[in-house]
């Protein structure tokens, strides 16, 4: 079987690649099986990495939530006091670990009763209404399958064999 050697680091993406001996080629069942095992092993490794990342992200989110529940109000009050005492019109404080402060959230429209608002817009602001037409691809595909006719503006693609690795 081929030998693997450590490849150079790809500086553009930071990914370290593993290279296979240049003399190896798939020419029999054993070689094909070796490549297939490597591909499947990489997929499994990717799944394990994704699971680890998910677990770490969840742990970090929960820790952040705990810290915000435990200290958020104190930190907010301390920030208000410091800004009032020392910073005048500034709304944030830069600390070695990051920045704390206040920002005004933009106002947003809340649609409490959509039918009422649509009726109001019809009468006073018709430009705020949008009518959307969409093609139901499944209906067009059924039509093509049953009649064999391809409507103007449509094309049929696919149906060719594709290589896969499981």
N, C-alpha and C positions, 0 to 999 in steps of 0.2 A: 504494500500500500504506500501511497505517497507520504512524504514527511512534511510536517508543517514547520515553518520558521517564523520567528517574530518579524513582522513587517515594520516599516517606518511609520511614524505618526503622521497622519494627514493633518497638517497645520491649519488648513482651511476649516475643517469641521471638528478637529480634535479627536477624531476616531482612529483608534489603532487597528490596523488591518492585519489579518493573518493571511499569509501567502502560501500557496501550495507549490511544491516542487514543479518547475516548468516542464519536466519530462513526463509528468503524469497526464494521461488522457483516458477518457472512458472508452474502453474497447471491449469489455466483457462484462458479464453479470456481476462479478466481484467488484469491479471498479464502479459500476453504476450504483451498486448497493452501498459502497463506501460514501459516495457523494450524497446519496439519499439520506444516509444516517447523519451526516454532517448537517444537511439542511434541516432535518427534523430536530436535531439537537439544538440548533440555533433558534428555531421556533419555540421550543420548550424553555430555553434560556430567556428569551424575550418575555414569555408568559410569566416566568418566575420574577423577572425584574419588574414587570408591570404590577404584579401582586405585592411585591415588597414596597414599591413606590406608593401604591394605594394605601397600604397599611401605615406607612410613615406619614403620608399626607394627613390621614385621618387622625393619627396620634398628635401631630403638630397642630391641627385645627382645634382639637379638643383642649390641648394645653393652652392655646391662645384664648379660647373661650373662657377657660377657668381663670386665667390671669385678668381678662377683661371684667369678668364678674367680680373677682376678688378685689382688684385694684382700680378698675376703670373710673369709678366715681371719684376716688381720691386723686387720681392722676388728673382728671378733668378739673377738679376744684383747685389743685395746686397750680395747674396751667393758667386758669383764670386769674388767680392771685398774682402770679409772676408777671403775666402780661399787664395787668392793671398797675403793678408797682414799677416795673422796669421798662416795658417795651412800648408804651404809648399806643400808637395806632397799629402797631404790628399785631398780627393775629397768630403767629407761630413762634416756637422756640426751637432752636437747633441744639441738640444734645449729641454727645459722641455716638450714641446708639441709633439716632434717627431724629425725626422732627415730630413735634406734637403741636397741635394748634386747633384752630376753628376755621371753618369755611362755611359760607352761606350756600345751602343747597338750592339749586335752581328750582323754580316753581314748575309744577307739572299739572297737566289736565287729568282729572279723574272722571271717567265716564260712569256715572252712577246709574243712569237709565238710558241705554243705547237707543231704544225705539223713540223715546221723547227727543233725544238730541238729534236723531236723524230727521224727525219731523220738523224740528226747529231749523235745521240746516237747509232742508228742502225749501222752506219759506224765506229765510233770511240770508243764507250763506251757501248757495248751491255749489260753489267752487270747493267746498270742504268735503263733498261727497265724491266717492270714487266707485265707478262701476267696473267690475272685473269680469272679463270673459276668459275662460280656460278651456283647453281641449282635453277631453277625457280620452287618453290614449287607449285605454282598454276597449272603449266603444269602437274607435277607429280600427284597432287590431282585429276585433271581432268581425267588423264589416269586411276587411281585407281577407280574412280567413274564409268567410262564408261566400264572398262573391269573387274573390281573386282579383278584384279591381283595386288599384292603388290610387287614392284620391290625389288631386293636384295639390302640391305643397307637401306631400308626404313621401318618404322613402322607407324602404325596408332594409334593415341591416342585420348582420349577425347570421347565425346558423352554421358558421364554420367551426371546424374542430379547433380546440385550444388545448395546449399542453398544460398539464397540472401536476403538482407534487403533493401527495397527502402523507 
